[in-house]
């Protein structure tokens, strides 16, 4: 079958070559000027057809793509982002249409014709100033609007904001919530243990004793209440992608990054908007982080009320309760103290194990 396909491809190229040669021989039998003029007319109209078909193709692609686009933004920041994107698409779309229309119209209008000579137009300072300054100013305005929203997203969160920590590791997300003290305890990467201390919490810090950890990457927040996400990484660079909220922030080892936003559409409401009872907000990793990158996915539950979130938190067990280190046994009166595992002895000397 492969040989047959290869033979067919070769045959098609041979036929095209022979047709081209035949057309060339036919042109030699005719008046070269007539052939050139006819070719120019054909190419000019082909340019017009290409423009029309291209615009129609863009429209159809946009129409067919819309059902697969994200639903309405689920955060206040996302509403501003969508508005900025809409303005950008409109401005650039208008410029694109005008420039392409002029390009193809010029190709048709100024096709080579007999007794027509080209006009030499080497330079025009006013024209150069216009088409350099206008795009530069437009771009500066768009960038300024984008920076305004970026600075808001990364600024200090409101005092009443819910604080949640989101840590990436190969290959899943870990979420941590403060307990009744409303404070997250200290962490130390040297204390990390997948079995008993997934985030390296310092148990000497009592603020860690009531923190709640979810190792499945499930993030619970409340509609209408600001939420501050403290972002970190345990190993390599990850990136927190919240497409339904129009947010993204890198998770960098050794560096803490933050962002905050206010959810405006609960999970229940988004299910009704999308008509999908199985809808869930997703946490994606937007940075290639290894061979398991594809599986690094978390979920977000946006509760309708604070009462619902509080009820969920009450059902959770603090991570310290389930993983706290066992206290060292103290010898009873009269019993010998247990041997220090850090040393070994013989009849002549003690060797410290470093």
C-alpha positions in Angstrom: 0.0 0.0 0.0 2.8 2.4 0.8 4.4 1.7 -2.6 1.1 2.4 -4.4 0.7 5.7 -2.5 4.2 6.7 -3.3 3.7 5.8 -7.0 0.5 7.8 -7.1 2.2 10.9 -5.6 5.0 10.6 -8.2 2.5 10.2 -11.0 0.6 13.3 -9.9 3.8 15.4 -10.0 4.7 14.0 -13.4 1.2 15.0 -14.7 1.5 18.5 -13.3 4.9 18.9 -14.9 3.6 17.7 -18.3 0.6 20.1 -18.1 2.9 23.0 -17.3 5.3 22.1 -20.2 2.3 21.8 -22.6 1.0 25.2 -21.4 4.5 26.7 -22.0 4.6 25.3 -25.5 1.1 26.6 -26.3 2.2 30.1 -25.0 5.2 30.1 -27.4 2.8 29.6 -30.3 0.8 32.7 -29.3 1.7 36.3 -29.0 3.8 36.6 -25.8 2.2 40.0 -24.9 -1.3 38.6 -25.1 -0.3 35.7 -22.9 1.3 38.0 -20.3 -1.8 40.3 -20.3 -4.1 37.3 -19.9 -2.0 35.9 -17.1 -2.0 39.3 -15.3 -5.8 39.5 -15.5 -6.2 36.0 -14.2 -3.8 36.5 -11.3 -5.5 39.8 -10.4 -9.0 38.2 -10.2 -7.5 35.3 -8.3 -6.3 37.8 -5.7 -9.8 39.2 -5.4 -11.2 35.7 -5.0 -8.6 34.8 -2.4 -9.5 37.9 -0.3 -13.3 37.1 -0.4 -12.7 33.4 0.3 -10.2 34.2 3.1 -12.6 36.6 4.8 -15.4 34.0 4.6 -13.1 31.3 6.0 -12.2 33.5 8.9 -15.9 34.2 9.7 -16.7 30.5 9.4 -13.8 29.4 11.6 -14.9 32.0 14.2 -18.5 30.8 14.1 -17.6 27.1 14.4 -15.1 27.8 17.2 -17.6 29.7 19.4 -19.3 26.6 21.0 -15.9 25.5 22.2 -15.0 28.8 23.8 -14.9 29.2 27.6 -18.2 30.3 29.2 -18.7 33.7 31.0 -15.9 34.7 33.3 -16.3 33.4 36.9 -14.3 36.2 38.5 -14.4 40.0 38.6 -10.8 40.1 37.2 -11.9 37.9 34.3 -14.7 40.3 33.4 -12.2 43.1 33.0 -9.9 40.7 31.1 -12.7 39.7 28.7 -13.5 43.4 28.1 -9.9 44.2 27.3 -9.6 41.2 25.0 -12.8 42.3 23.2 -11.5 45.8 22.6 -8.2 44.4 21.4 -9.9 42.1 18.9 -12.1 44.8 17.6 -9.3 47.3 17.1 -6.9 44.8 15.5 -9.7 43.2 13.5 -10.6 46.6 11.9 -7.0 47.3 11.1 -6.5 43.8 9.7 -9.6 44.1 7.4 -8.6 47.5 6.1 -5.0 46.6 5.4 -5.8 43.3 3.8 -8.6 44.9 1.7 -6.2 47.6 0.5 -3.5 45.0 -0.2 -5.7 42.8 -2.5 -7.4 45.8 -4.1 -4.0 47.3 -5.0 -3.1 43.9 -6.5 -6.2 44.0 -8.7 -6.3 47.8 -9.5 -2.6 48.2 -10.4 -2.1 45.0 -12.4 0.4 45.3 -15.2 -1.2 46.7 -18.4 0.0 47.9 -21.7 0.9 51.7 -21.8 0.8 51.7 -17.9 4.0 52.7 -16.1 4.8 52.4 -12.4 4.9 55.5 -10.3 8.1 55.8 -8.3 7.2 56.7 -4.7 10.5 56.5 -2.6 9.6 58.2 0.7 7.1 60.3 2.5 7.9 61.6 6.0 4.3 62.4 6.9 3.1 58.9 5.9 6.0 57.3 7.9 5.1 59.4 11.0 1.4 58.4 10.8 1.8 54.7 10.4 4.5 54.5 13.1 2.9 56.8 15.7 -0.7 55.6 15.5 0.1 51.9 16.0 2.6 52.7 18.8 0.1 54.9 20.7 -2.6 52.2 20.3 -0.3 49.5 21.6 0.8 51.7 24.5 -2.8 52.2 25.5 -3.6 48.5 25.3 -0.5 47.6 27.4 -1.4 50.3 30.0 -4.9 48.8 30.4 -3.4 45.3 30.8 -0.8 46.5 33.3 -3.6 48.2 35.3 -5.5 44.9 35.7 -2.2 43.0 36.4 -1.2 45.3 39.2 -4.7 45.0 40.7 -4.5 41.2 40.6 -1.1 41.1 42.2 -1.7 43.9 44.7 -2.5 43.4 48.4 -5.7 41.5 48.9 -8.6 43.0 50.9 -8.4 42.5 54.7 -11.4 40.1 54.6 -10.0 37.9 51.9 -10.0 34.1 52.3 -6.4 32.9 52.3 -5.5 29.6 50.6 -2.1 28.1 49.8 -1.7 26.2 46.5 1.6 24.3 46.1 2.6 22.4 42.9 4.6 19.2 42.9 5.2 16.5 40.3 2.5 15.8 39.4 -0.4 17.2 41.4 -1.6 20.3 43.4 -1.7 20.5 47.2 -4.0 23.0 48.9 -3.7 24.2 52.5 -6.3 26.2 54.5 -5.7 28.0 57.8 -7.6 26.7 60.8 -9.4 28.6 63.5 -6.4 30.9 64.1 -6.8 32.2 60.5 -3.0 31.9 60.0 -0.9 29.5 57.9 2.0 28.0 59.8 5.7 28.1 58.7 7.1 25.7 56.2 10.7 24.4 55.7 11.6 22.4 52.5 14.0 20.4 54.6 11.1 18.9 56.5 9.2 17.6 53.5 8.2 14.0 53.6 5.6 12.5 51.2 4.5 10.1 53.9 4.1 12.4 56.9 4.7 16.0 55.9 3.9 16.8 52.3 4.5 20.5 52.6 7.3 20.5 55.1 5.3 22.2 57.9 7.3 23.1 61.0 5.5 21.4 63.9 7.2 23.7 66.4 5.0 26.5 65.0 1.6 26.0 66.7 -0.1 27.8 63.7 0.5 24.6 61.8 -1.5 22.5 64.2 -4.9 23.4 62.9 -4.0 23.8 59.2 -6.0 21.7 56.8 -4.3 20.1 53.7 -6.0 18.5 50.7 -3.6 16.5 48.6 -6.1 16.0 45.8 -5.8 19.5 44.6 -9.4 20.5 45.5 -9.8 24.2 46.2 -12.9 25.5 48.0 -13.8 29.2 47.9 -17.0 31.3 48.2 -18.9 33.3 45.7 -18.7 37.1 46.3 -15.8 36.8 48.8 -12.2 37.8 47.8 -9.7 35.0 47.9 -6.0 35.3 48.1 -4.0 32.4 46.7 -0.4 31.9 48.0 1.4 30.0 45.4 4.6 27.9 45.7 6.3 24.8 44.2 8.0 21.9 45.8 10.3 20.9 43.0 10.3 22.5 39.5 8.5 25.5 37.9 4.8 25.0 37.6 2.1 27.5 36.6 -1.3 27.9 38.2 -3.8 28.2 35.3 -7.4 29.1 36.2 -9.0 29.5 32.7 -12.6 30.0 33.9 -11.4 32.8 36.1 -9.0 34.2 33.4 -6.0 34.0 35.8 -2.5 32.6 35.6 0.5 32.8 37.9 3.8 30.8 37.9 4.7 28.6 40.8 8.5 28.9 41.3 10.6 26.8 43.7 11.9 29.0 46.6 9.7 32.0 45.7 6.3 32.8 46.9 3.9 34.4 44.4 0.3 35.5 45.1 -2.8 36.6 43.3 -6.3 37.5 44.4 -9.7 37.8 42.9 -13.4 37.6 43.8 -15.5 34.7 42.4 -18.8 35.9 41.0 -20.3 32.7 39.6 -20.7 29.6 41.9 -20.2 26.1 40.7 -24.0 25.5 40.9 -24.7 28.6 38.7 -22.1 27.6 36.2 -23.6 24.2 35.8 -26.9 26.0 34.9 -25.2 28.4 32.5 -23.3 25.7 30.6 -26.1 23.1 30.8 -23.6 20.6 32.1 -24.4 18.9 35.4 -20.8 17.5 35.5 -19.1 20.9 35.1 -16.2 21.6 37.4 -13.8 24.6 37.5 -10.3 23.4 36.7 -6.8 24.1 38.0 -4.3 23.5 35.1 -0.6 23.5 35.0 0.4 26.0 32.3 4.1 25.2 32.4 5.7 22.0 31.0 6.9 20.4 34.2 7.9 16.8 33.2 6.6 13.6 31.7 3.5 13.6 34.0 2.5 17.2 33.1 -0.6 16.1 31.3 -2.1 14.7 34.6 -1.5 17.7 36.8 -5.1 18.8 37.3 -6.9 20.2 40.2 -10.5 21.4 40.7 -12.2 24.4 42.3 -15.5 24.3 44.2 -17.1 27.7 44.4 -19.7 27.6 47.2 -22.8 29.8 47.2 -22.5 30.9 50.8 -19.9 31.1 53.6 -22.0 28.6 55.6 -21.4 25.9 53.0 -17.6 26.5 53.1 -17.6 26.5 56.9 -19.5 23.2 56.9 -16.9 21.6 54.6 -14.0 22.9 56.7 -15.6 21.4 59.9 -15.6 18.0 58.2 -11.9 18.1 57.5 -9.2 16.8 59.9 -6.1 19.0 60.5 -3.1 17.6 58.9 -1.1 17.7 62.1 -3.7 15.5 63.9 -3.2 12.7 61.4 0.5 13.1 60.9 1.9 14.6 64.1 5.3 13.1 65.2 5.1 10.6 68.1 6.7 11.9 71.3 9.9 10.2 72.3 9.5 7.6 75.1 11.0 8.6 78.5 12.7 5.9 80.6 11.0 4.8 83.8 12.7 5.5 87.1 15.6 3.0 87.6 15.7 2.0 83.9 18.6 2.7 81.6 18.2 5.4 79.0 17.9 4.0 75.4 21.0 4.0 73.3 21.5 7.0 71.1 21.0 5.8 67.5 23.5 8.5 66.4 26.3 6.6 68.1 27.8 3.1 68.0 30.2 1.9 70.7 32.7 -0.9 71.2 34.9 -1.8 74.2 37.4 0.9 73.4 35.8 3.9 71.8 32.6 5.7 70.7 32.2 6.6 67.1 29.9 9.5 66.3 27.7 9.0 63.2 27.7 12.2 61.2 
